[in-house]
Structures are given as C-alpha cells and as structure tokens.
C-alpha cells in the first residue's frame, strides 16, 4: 500500500512539473513566423492556431492567475501578430469553445475551402456573448 501511494505521488509530482507549452499550428508550413511570437508569451501555457491566406486564428490557454487580465493578454498578442502579418485578419481568443472548434479543424485536416468556412464560423462564434 505504501509503495503504491509513493508511486502515485511521484507520478503526480512529475506530471505537474511539466513546463512544455502545448502548441499546434495548422497547416504546419505556415508556422515559422508565428512560433517566435507565441514562444515569447509568459502568460499562456499553450495555443492552437489555424492559418489561411486571409485569416489567422489563435486559441490560447491562459495561465490560471493571468485569466484576470484575459482581454489585455488577447489584445497584446493580437497586436504582435498584426504587426507581423498586416495583410491578414487576426483573431486571438482565450475562449474554451473556440479552442475546441480549432482542435476539431486540426483533427479533420480540412482543405482550403472548408477551412475558410470553418474560420468564418468560428469568427461568428467568437462574437457571441455567453
């Protein structure tokens, strides 16, 4: 019994100490210029993004205590991405339902036409108030 408790506590401790950011950019060939911007962010612990010719959509996981400044964090990241990509529309959100939608797009590996429709759908979802 003691051994199983010790093993459980060790696994819990090792799992909690993971400092790796969960990062996914779809399609992967567009990731080179977005990665440095997202790597610099101290207030997030992961992100998933979808990029096409007209839009950049980034769903971020904000650190627990930084959630109080969610809108400021979103605006700051949006400005940095807009500076890097002035010709594209940028949407950065910490909303969980948008994160799930982005994950579904990435899992489906949509083609360009379907990707554009899905991004427009997500943009309209982000404008909804819950």
N, C-alpha and C positions, 0 to 999 in steps of 0.2 A: 504494500500500500504506500509506504513512504517513497519507494523508488518511482512509482507512477506519479505521485504528486511532484516530486523533484523534476522528473522529465517534463511534465506538463508546464511547470513554472519556467523551466529553461526554454521550452518552445515559445511560450508566451513572451518571455523577455527578448528572445532573438527576433521574433516576428515583429514586435513593437519597435525595435531599434532600426528597422529598415528606413533608410533615408532616400530611397530611389523614387524619383518622380515618375508617375505613370504618364507616358507621352505617346500619342499616336497622331500622325498627320496623314490624311488620305487625300489624294494619291501621294505616295511616298516621294515621287520625283520632284514635288514642289516644296519639300521640307527644308532644303538647305538654308534658305534665307529667313524662315520663320523660327527655326530652332534657337538661334542665338538670343532672340528677343525673349522667348519663353524660358530659356535656361536662367536668365538673369533674375527672374521673378522670385523673390524670397517668400512672398505671401501666399503662394499656391503650392500645392503638393501633387499636381497632375493636370493634364489637359488633353483634350482630343480636338482635332480640328479637321475641317473639310475645306478644300480649296478648289475653286474652279476659275475660269477666265475672268469672271466678273465679281466674285464674292470670296471673302474669307470668313469662315465661321469657326469660332473658337469657344469651346465649352471648357470652363476651368473648374477645378476643385480647389476651393479656397480653404486655407488653414483654419482650424477651429476658432481661434480667438480673433482672427483677422476678418471674420464674417461681419463684424460690426461696421466695417468700412468697405463692404462689398461693392457699392456703387463707385466709390473712389478708385478701388482697385481695377474694376472693369474699365472705367474711363482712362486710367493711366495706361493700361495695356492697349486699349483701342487707339489712343494717340500714338503710341510707339509703333504699332502695326501700320497705321495710316501714313505715318512718316516714311516707312519702308516701302509701302505699296500704295501710292497716292491714286492710282488708277482703278483701284478695287474698292468695293463697299465692304466694310468690316463690321462684324458683329461679334462682340466678346460678352459672354454671359456666364454667370455662376449658377444659373438655374438648373436644378437636377433633371427636370423633364426634358430640357434641351439637350443635356448630356446623354440621356437615354436615346433620344432621336438621333444624335450624332453617332452613337455607338451602333445603332441599327443600320445607318447608312454605311458605316465602315464594314460591318459584318456582311452586308449584301454586296459590297464592292460594285456599286452602281456605275453605269455608263454615263457619259456627259449629259445627255438629255434628261435622264431620270434624276441625275444628281442635281441639275438646275431646278427641277420641280421640287425636289425634296428640300433644297435650301430655301426656296421661296416659302414652302410650308412651314419650315422652322422659323423663318423670319416673322411670319404672321403669328405663330405660337408665342414668340418672344414678346410681341406687342400686347398679348392678352394679360390681363391682371387677374391674379388668383385670389 
